[in-house]
């Protein structure tokens, strides 16, 4: 076997481990939120469908305008988004597409707090966070549309 084939195989192996680790982190965070949500409602079951509804639901902001997660992140979290204010690109939310998305769980918590307060005006519930993450993990293919 040629050295170039070995190097290429090793590179793909490392890339797949890296992507897998972030999906694993997302699953760990989902499990945490499910446990919290079930302590409030023992019958709670995470739902990608509910996560999708939450992701696309528009909320009235303090300035009177409406926004949703999809306003910046597009209707498909596997796509690259665009920040509404700055116009800067936002890497995909889907951990299957963006292998850096769930690498820092403290940052995920920080962003949940920041964005939930910005969009909803309050922190998201554990059930909303669990559903959101379950939905993100189902979106694996960028659509190329916003």
C-alpha positions in Angstrom: 0.0 0.0 0.0 1.3 3.4 -0.9 2.2 5.9 1.9 -0.2 8.4 0.4 -3.1 6.0 0.8 -2.1 5.4 4.4 -1.9 9.1 5.1 -5.3 9.8 3.4 -6.9 6.9 5.3 -5.5 8.3 8.6 -6.8 11.8 7.8 -10.3 10.5 7.1 -10.2 8.4 10.3 -9.3 11.4 12.4 -11.9 13.5 10.7 -14.6 10.9 11.4 -13.5 10.6 15.1 -13.7 14.4 15.5 -17.2 14.6 13.9 -18.3 11.6 16.0 -17.0 13.2 19.2 -19.2 16.3 18.7 -22.3 14.3 18.0 -21.5 12.4 21.2 -21.2 15.7 23.1 -24.5 16.8 21.7 -26.1 13.5 22.8 -24.6 13.9 26.3 -26.1 17.4 26.5 -29.4 16.2 25.2 -29.4 13.5 27.9 -28.7 16.1 30.6 -31.6 18.3 29.4 -34.0 15.3 29.1 -33.2 14.3 32.8 -33.9 17.9 33.9 -37.1 18.1 31.9 -38.3 14.7 33.2 -37.7 15.9 36.8 -40.4 18.5 36.0 -42.6 16.3 33.8 -41.9 12.6 34.1 -43.7 11.9 30.8 -41.4 14.2 28.8 -39.9 12.6 25.7 -37.6 14.5 23.4 -39.0 15.3 20.0 -37.2 16.4 16.8 -40.6 17.6 15.5 -41.0 19.8 18.5 -37.4 21.0 18.2 -38.0 21.9 14.6 -41.2 23.9 15.5 -39.2 25.7 18.3 -36.3 26.4 15.9 -38.6 28.0 13.3 -41.1 29.8 15.7 -40.9 33.5 15.6 -40.8 35.5 18.8 -41.5 39.2 19.2 -38.3 41.0 20.3 -38.1 43.9 22.7 -37.7 46.2 19.6 -41.0 45.0 18.2 -39.5 43.0 15.4 -39.9 39.2 15.1 -37.0 36.7 15.0 -36.5 32.9 15.3 -33.4 30.8 15.5 -33.9 30.2 11.8 -33.7 34.0 11.2 -29.9 33.7 11.4 -29.4 30.0 11.1 -31.7 29.4 8.1 -34.6 26.9 8.1 -32.1 24.1 7.9 -29.5 24.0 10.7 -27.1 22.1 8.4 -26.7 25.2 6.3 -24.4 28.1 6.9 -26.3 31.0 8.3 -25.9 34.8 8.3 -26.0 37.1 11.4 -29.0 39.4 11.0 -27.1 42.5 12.4 -23.5 42.0 11.3 -24.1 40.0 8.1 -21.2 37.7 9.1 -21.5 34.0 8.2 -22.5 31.5 11.0 -21.2 28.0 10.7 -23.9 25.3 10.6 -25.6 24.3 13.9 -25.8 20.7 13.0 -23.0 18.7 14.7 -23.1 16.2 11.9 -22.1 19.0 9.5 -20.0 21.3 11.8 -17.6 19.1 13.8 -16.8 22.1 16.1 -20.4 22.9 17.1 -20.6 20.9 20.4 -16.9 20.7 21.3 -17.1 23.2 24.2 -20.2 22.4 26.4 -19.7 25.5 28.6 -19.9 27.6 25.4 -23.0 25.8 24.4 -24.6 26.6 27.7 -23.4 30.3 27.4 -24.9 30.5 23.9 -28.2 29.0 25.0 -28.5 31.6 27.7 -27.5 34.4 25.4 -29.7 33.5 22.5 -32.7 32.4 24.5 -32.7 35.7 26.4 -32.2 37.6 23.1 -35.0 35.9 21.2 -37.4 34.6 23.9 -36.7 37.2 26.6 -36.0 34.4 29.1 -33.9 31.3 29.4 -35.1 28.3 27.4 -36.6 25.4 29.3 -34.7 22.1 29.6 -37.4 20.5 27.4 -36.9 23.2 24.7 -33.1 22.7 24.8 -33.5 18.9 24.6 -35.9 19.1 21.6 -33.7 21.7 19.9 -30.6 19.4 20.2 -32.5 16.3 19.0 -33.7 18.3 16.0 -30.1 19.6 15.2 -28.8 16.0 15.2 -31.4 15.0 12.6 -30.3 17.6 10.1 -27.3 16.2 8.3 -27.6 17.6 4.7 -27.2 21.2 3.8 -29.9 22.3 1.4 -28.1 25.3 -0.1 -31.1 27.4 0.6 -31.9 29.9 3.4 
